[in-house]
Amino acid sequence: MAYLVIWGDSRELLPGDLPAALRPEEVRSLAALQASLDGKRSALVVADPRLLEAEARAAEAWLLAGGGDKAALVAVADPEDGDDVLRRLPFVDDVLVRPVTPVRLRHKLERAIDALGKRSTIRQLERAYNRRGEELSQLNDIGVKLTAERDIDKLLTLILQKSREITVADAGSLYLVEAAENGNGEPRRLRFKLPQNDSLGVSDFQEYTVPLDPTSIAGYVALTGEPSNLADVYSLPPGAPYSFSRAFDEKSGYRTRSVLTVPMKDHKEVVIGVVQLINKKRDAGAVLQSASLVDDQVISFTEVDRKLVASLASQAAVAFENADLIQRIRRLFGREW
């Protein structure tokens, strides 16, 4: 139910008896109104036009800045003054004419709930649309940077870094699929190429390879070509073909929880690598140095995150192929261009 706030003198604006359950609050300034609304979901604000006029510019700015998402503002006026009040205060939602009876007030409360619900939906759609535009712009910018980078190691670092940035991931790993050398029939392997972690140092990392099989999350994604999004790797889905090793966590004191793993596919839809993102954070600046911080800060990766990283990974795969091809050509000619 919407709250009722009186901006002015309750006895003057609402002289009649009100339902006890309403328990209206009374304020005398915009600052007091803002403080009163803090933490409330929605409110009908019944205002004295004289107090509104005294702070008209500030009140209108506050409503446009988001105050209108939680407050429906109506001014009380005599029947003959209603049009004039709307002319002088065009930012109010409506005018409540005297006498303000319980029935009229109930109708205004019902309309306030409906209006605020619609406003909230519109704002959510607007924010989603704006975020989508920002995300597309960000992906385009990243794509340009990936295409321009010719150094393989720098390119791989950039791929993982940008994947983490757009998803607010605390850590991540990048794997490359290695084909059998010389066609001798040896199975392909997965090379753990690069780690990144905002909460722990990884300077002592050395590359290594593991069998390309479904017993690890990265191996499973590389083999199937399907992404994996796990809320907590300590609690895997029943029947999962892969397991999660806690050896790193136990040794370092880190706590791996949410993990998003996405394949990097080339232009032929062949998986050439895997991007694995770890521990999506509420606050990008948080450092996860304790289990309590992980509990407080780490959340699940979203479907939007998956789509963004999948798009970035496809760009990254093409950029990697191009950089690798250029490097091969340079080696073939025996010189750096």
Protein Blocks (a to p, Z undefined) as FASTA:
>chain_A
ZZdddedjfklmmmpccdfklopaddfbfklmmmmmgopabdcddddfklmmmmmmmmmm
mmmnommmmoccdddddfklmmmmmmmmmmbmbdcdddddfklmmmmmmmmmmmmmmmmm
mmmmmmmmmmmmmmmmmmmmmmmmmmmpmbfklmmmmmmmmmmmmnopabdcddddddde
hhlopacddddfbdcdfkbccklpccddddddfkbmklmmmmnopacddfblklccehia
bdcdfklmmmnopacfbdcddddddfkopafbdcddehiafblkbccfbfklmmmmpccd
dfklmmmmmmmmmmmmmmmmmmmmmmmmmmmnopaZZ
